[in-house]
Amino acid sequence: KVSIEEKRWTLNDFEIRKPLGRGKFGHVYLAREKKSNHIVAIKVLFKSQLKQSQVEHQLRREVEIQSHLRHPNILRLYGYFYDQTRVYLILEYANKGELYKELQKCKYFSERRAATYIASLARALIYLHGKHVIHRDIKPENLLLGVQGEVKIADFGWSVHTFNRRRTMCGTLDYLPPEMVESVEHDASVDIWSLGVLCFEFLYGVPPFEAKEHSDTYRRIVEVDLKFPPKPTVSSSAKDLISQMLVKESSQRLPLIKLLEHPWIIQNADPSG
Ligand SMILES: COc1ccc(C(=O)Nc2ccccc2)cc1NC(=O)CCSCc1cnc2[nH]ccc2c1
């Protein structure tokens, strides 16, 4: 029995069901693999666009890396195929949808829900760092929810952003750590910073350094102008964790393995993720 990873796929192995994310992910469709009835997401990339953005090699490299990644909190890339004009990525389908929509609906998450997501993402990042993969864009827009409501890092490849430059330009700065805003070299600790920003946004419903103008956000980030709004539902233990992650000196940020032992995570995160 050939698994979904090895087979040489063609489009007529799949029944296209409906568009997903309304063009948010480019052209992504819900599809069913006809023989196994396996539900997947198929992302369609135009070769012309890949050529014009010079990302063909980046895509090949990324597909190579991602086809070996196996983690419950990382969206699977099962494989790819292509025809004359397009490349098709066969991706895992996360059937509880987009986390940012959930956050918009609830305004903010309970400490238990936030801690469960943060712990799962920390484990996924530890796994990725172990494979020398960093800077996963872990803002809410790039997180999906699996069948048990588990969070999945779903948007790989900064190249997806360079794909439509406009989005990179007006994309939010909110998640960038000081060293990236000041564009000095960065290492895996950028992900600790972004996870701290995410934890704040899960609990307060807004990112910590939000401001009207990009220049103000920029300044608030580099000065680490971290202020916790008065909110009784957020414990001092949560604020302690966030304060240990949003540290300007990247080497001083709380290591992800230490995050998993922090009292707020121990007391609030659901161990099953
Ligand atoms: C592992 O994931 C990815 C791997 C690679 C790429 C990619 O495009 N790489 C690239 C492109 C061009 C040049 C170089 C590299 C994108 C993704 N991921 C997404 O695009 C978001 C989920 S799309 C699927 C999906 C699933 N489950 C859902 N549930 C609701 C909506 C939804 C949407």
The ligand as a Tripos MOL2 file, in Angstrom:
@<TRIPOS>MOLECULE
LIG
   33    36     1     0     0
SMALL
NO_CHARGES

@<TRIPOS>ATOM
      1 C1          2.9480   23.0300    5.9680 C.3       1 LIG1
      2 O1          2.2160   24.1150    5.4380 O.3       1 LIG1
      3 C2          2.7570   24.7860    4.3630 C.ar      1 LIG1
      4 C3          3.9230   24.3940    3.6730 C.ar      1 LIG1
      5 C4          4.3780   25.1290    2.5740 C.ar      1 LIG1
      6 C5          3.6780   26.2650    2.1920 C.ar      1 LIG1
      7 C6          4.1140   27.0840    1.0310 C.2       1 LIG1
      8 O2          3.2840   27.7080    0.4100 O.2       1 LIG1
      9 N1          5.4560   27.0930    0.7520 N.am      1 LIG1
     10 C7          6.0390   27.8010   -0.2860 C.ar      1 LIG1
     11 C8          5.2910   28.3950   -1.3310 C.ar      1 LIG1
     12 C9          5.9360   29.0870   -2.3480 C.ar      1 LIG1
     13 C10         7.3270   29.2140   -2.3510 C.ar      1 LIG1
     14 C11         8.0650   28.6170   -1.3220 C.ar      1 LIG1
     15 C12         7.4240   27.9180   -0.3040 C.ar      1 LIG1
     16 C13         2.5160   26.6820    2.8600 C.ar      1 LIG1
     17 C14         2.0550   25.9330    3.9450 C.ar      1 LIG1
     18 N2          0.9020   26.2920    4.7080 N.am      1 LIG1
     19 C15        -0.0720   27.1500    4.2650 C.2       1 LIG1
     20 O3         -0.1410   27.6430    3.1830 O.2       1 LIG1
     21 C16        -1.1610   27.4480    5.2880 C.3       1 LIG1
     22 C17        -2.1100   26.2680    5.4260 C.3       1 LIG1
     23 S1         -2.9590   26.0210    3.9200 S.3       1 LIG1
     24 C18        -3.7640   24.4750    4.2270 C.3       1 LIG1
     25 C19        -4.9160   24.4980    5.1830 C.ar      1 LIG1
     26 C20        -5.1150   23.4120    6.0280 C.ar      1 LIG1
     27 N3         -6.1290   23.3400    6.8980 N.ar      1 LIG1
     28 C21        -7.0160   24.3680    6.9530 C.ar      1 LIG1
     29 N4         -8.1420   24.5300    7.7430 N.ar      1 LIG1
     30 C22        -8.7160   25.7400    7.4240 C.ar      1 LIG1
     31 C23        -7.9750   26.3630    6.4400 C.ar      1 LIG1
     32 C24        -6.8840   25.5020    6.1190 C.ar      1 LIG1
     33 C25        -5.8030   25.5790    5.2110 C.ar      1 LIG1
@<TRIPOS>BOND
     1     1     2 1
     2     2     3 1
     3     3     4 ar
     4     3    17 ar
     5     4     5 ar
     6     5     6 ar
     7     6     7 1
     8     6    16 ar
     9     7     8 2
    10     7     9 1
    11     9    10 1
    12    10    11 ar
    13    10    15 ar
    14    11    12 ar
    15    12    13 ar
    16    13    14 ar
    17    14    15 ar
    18    16    17 ar
    19    17    18 1
    20    18    19 1
    21    19    20 2
    22    19    21 1
    23    21    22 1
    24    22    23 1
    25    23    24 1
    26    24    25 1
    27    25    26 ar
    28    25    33 ar
    29    26    27 ar
    30    27    28 ar
    31    28    29 ar
    32    28    32 ar
    33    29    30 ar
    34    30    31 ar
    35    31    32 ar
    36    32    33 ar
@<TRIPOS>SUBSTRUCTURE
     1 LIG1         1 GROUP 0 **** ****
